[in-house]
Amino acid sequence: MEANALIIDVLIARDRLAWRLYSAPRSWRAPFSLYADRRGDVFPLREPSLTDLDQFMWATDSPFERRPTADGGIEIVARGRSAVTLSAWLRELMAEAAERV
């Protein structure tokens, strides 16, 4: 894979009664910049459904990595075309939260 390939690298972690999305410095942030604060975090979110994520990415043949964290969060990494697919799933998660605020 090219060194400058598109990549989304995010951590979704519990923050009090909601969830917060943190994006790594190397992550493509444009898809969720509308929902992000000045640091690039997105808050609040609902708890992400890993089943929905897996099914969405599998249905679109978009390989990705996900790793659980010790405190119940999840790191998600997708590259290239899979990053574009993941951005659609993340935007849906963020749009749902924005509608409730």
MOPEZI-V96783 format. One record per backbone hydrogen bond with DSSP energy under -0.5 kcal/mol. CO is the residue of the C=O (numbers start at 1). NH is the residue of the N-H. E is the energy in kcal/mol with one decimal. If there is no record, write none. Layout:
co nh e
CO NH E
CO NH E
This chain:
co nh e
2 5 -1.3
6 80 -3.1
7 28 -3.1
8 78 -2.4
9 24 -2.9
10 76 -2.8
11 13 -0.6
11 22 -3.2
12 74 -2.1
13 20 -3.0
15 18 -1.9
18 15 -2.8
19 44 -0.5
19 45 -1.8
20 13 -2.6
20 22 -0.5
21 42 -2.0
22 11 -2.8
24 27 -1.9
27 29 -0.5
29 32 -1.3
29 33 -0.5
30 33 -1.1
32 35 -1.1
32 36 -0.7
37 40 -1.6
41 37 -2.8
42 21 -2.6
45 19 -1.6
48 50 -0.8
49 53 -2.3
50 54 -2.8
51 55 -2.6
52 56 -2.7
53 57 -2.6
54 58 -2.4
55 59 -2.7
56 60 -1.2
57 62 -2.8
58 61 -1.7
61 63 -0.6
65 77 -2.6
67 75 -3.1
69 72 -1.7
73 69 -2.2
74 12 -2.8
75 67 -2.6
76 10 -2.6
77 65 -3.0
78 8 -2.7
79 82 -1.5
80 83 -0.9
80 84 -1.2
81 85 -2.0
82 86 -2.9
83 87 -2.2
84 88 -1.3
85 88 -0.5
85 89 -1.5
86 90 -2.7
87 91 -2.5
88 92 -1.7
89 93 -1.8
90 94 -2.4
91 95 -2.9
92 96 -2.1
93 97 -1.3
94 98 -2.3
95 99 -1.9
96 100 -1.0
97 101 -0.9
